[in-house]
């Protein structure tokens, strides 16, 4: 599991990347509920085991490209 966070205009955004197996773990479910209690905007991205590192790499690469294009 990997979590990234950003704060924009006093809104906190959390992106959670995990596998289907990780999503079933109670500790992770509790962490997601805690973020919801904090009024965070949450995006959950679920992928299979075999594609997990590849998907994360693509997402992080895209985020870097987008942040490089911000004036």
C-alpha positions as CSV (number, residue, x, y, z in Angstrom):
1,X,0.0,0.0,0.0
2,X,1.1,3.5,-0.8
3,X,-0.6,6.8,0.3
4,X,0.0,10.2,-1.1
5,X,-1.5,13.4,0.2
6,X,-2.0,17.0,-0.9
7,X,-3.6,20.0,0.5
8,X,-5.1,22.5,-1.9
9,X,-7.2,25.5,-0.7
10,X,-7.6,24.1,2.8
11,X,-8.9,20.8,1.4
12,X,-6.9,17.6,2.1
13,X,-6.7,15.0,-0.6
14,X,-5.5,11.4,0.0
15,X,-4.8,8.9,-2.7
16,X,-4.5,5.3,-1.6
17,X,-2.9,2.7,-3.9
18,X,-3.3,-1.0,-2.9
19,X,-4.1,-4.5,-4.0
20,X,-7.4,-6.3,-3.5
21,X,-5.9,-8.3,-0.7
22,X,-4.6,-5.2,1.1
23,X,-8.1,-3.6,0.9
24,X,-9.5,-6.6,2.8
25,X,-7.2,-6.0,5.8
26,X,-9.0,-4.6,8.8
27,X,-6.1,-2.3,9.8
28,X,-6.2,-0.6,6.4
29,X,-10.0,-0.3,6.5
30,X,-9.6,1.4,9.9
31,X,-7.0,3.8,8.4
32,X,-9.4,4.7,5.6
33,X,-12.2,5.4,8.1
34,X,-9.9,7.6,10.1
35,X,-9.1,9.7,7.0
36,X,-12.9,10.0,6.3
37,X,-13.5,11.2,9.8
38,X,-10.8,13.9,9.2
39,X,-12.9,15.1,6.2
40,X,-10.2,14.2,3.7
41,X,-11.2,13.7,0.1
42,X,-10.1,10.1,-0.7
43,X,-9.3,8.3,-3.9
44,X,-8.7,4.5,-3.7
45,X,-6.9,2.8,-6.6
46,X,-7.0,-1.0,-6.5
47,X,-5.0,-3.3,-8.8
48,X,-3.9,-6.9,-9.0
49,X,-0.6,-8.1,-7.4
50,X,1.2,-8.6,-10.7
51,X,0.5,-5.1,-12.0
52,X,0.9,-3.1,-8.8
53,X,4.4,-1.7,-9.2
54,X,3.8,-0.9,-12.9
55,X,0.5,0.9,-12.1
56,X,2.2,2.9,-9.3
57,X,5.0,3.9,-11.6
58,X,2.6,5.2,-14.3
59,X,0.5,7.1,-11.8
60,X,3.6,8.8,-10.1
61,X,5.1,9.6,-13.6
62,X,1.8,11.3,-14.6
63,X,1.6,13.2,-11.4
64,X,5.2,14.5,-11.9
65,X,4.4,15.5,-15.4
66,X,1.3,17.4,-14.3
67,X,3.1,19.2,-11.5
68,X,5.9,20.2,-13.9
69,X,3.3,21.8,-16.1
70,X,1.8,24.0,-13.4
71,X,2.7,27.6,-13.6
